[in-house]
Amino acid sequence: MINNRIALIGLGWLGMPLAQELQSKGYRLIVSSRNEEKLTYIETQGWIPLHFNAITSPNLSEDNEGFLKNVKHLIITLPPSTFKENTSQLKILLEKFDPNCQVIFTSSTGIYLNENNVYDETSAVDTSSLLGVLEQEIKDRSHYCILRLAGLIGPKRHPVKYLLPKEKRENGNAVVNLVHQNDVIQAIISCISEEKNQIIYNVCYPDHPTKAEYYNKASQFYYQKKMTFKSGEKGKIILGKKIEKERKFKYSHKITDFGYLI
């Protein structure tokens, strides 16, 4: 495989299974974490460990500087909130890699205005928000793919867990915008490319049931309890079709398949 060295920044709920999938496809991985225990685990997997704080420090060693400059693909799966206290940390991180390195950045559909509207990749965004600032740092690169992720569901993760205890549940008529962990992983892999590109994709499952309908079914499946909502407004609908049209990617995990642990 040509140019198969990938740096993965973030080894959390999304980053861990992504790293395993990339390894199975023959990629050489350099993996960063702030957790010392995870750094030890990274080494046991045959991946090259790098401490996140060391990468973003101006005093990165000359050996590591040269090491990172040879990376062809940089995938950042850290939650945007990681950079909330210091947005310049992302810029410092990006500067450690070759300017021609492809950056794949997991942003969020939360960047779109919260209005009753249909949103695709050409829709207006809140450029002054944290997401807006972080995306602009990525857009200053020559080779990037920004993935705006809808609400994430998957193993040990489903928002019904947090909605159920609430006494008041608003906006039952609003539709859900969700996507399964595995679909996100496959979307990331589909964007790995040797071609120069500056691309933004929404990653959102194409079905949009209402919150009342969807979460009532989920709560009955997981907890055998019913949930009620106040009606409210329809809310925003995120379209995630563009990536299917332009990449070798198809959504394969229905958001109504509740057969995974939360």
Summary of the structure (lengths in Angstrom):
residues: 262
radius of gyration: 19.2
end to end distance: 36.9
largest distance: 59.0
contacts: 791
relative contact order: 0.14
helix: 34%
strand: 21%
